[in-house]
């Protein structure tokens, strides 16, 4: 199955990163980081990589958890503090 190979996840991560550039909004970037991290886990292997390669639901669960963690980390690092609405107290045209 193609989803059990590491390079498919890396390609999916790159496609999602390109999609983020075309339609910015922080959503696709979290999925891109999650897909790249999933591909890295499959490439490195080990016990978790072997379990993931044998079970498609576990593979998608790991991808979902890594994507959520990446999205939360990106929001914490690059997000606006105090909310996403910027308010102005004065008008540039008043003098």
Protein Blocks (a to p, Z undefined) as FASTA:
>chain_A
ZZlpfklmmmmmmmmmmmmmmmgghlmmmmmmmmmmmmmmmmnnpjklmmmmmpmklmmm
mmmmmmmmmmmmmmmmmmcehijbdcdfbdfkbZZ
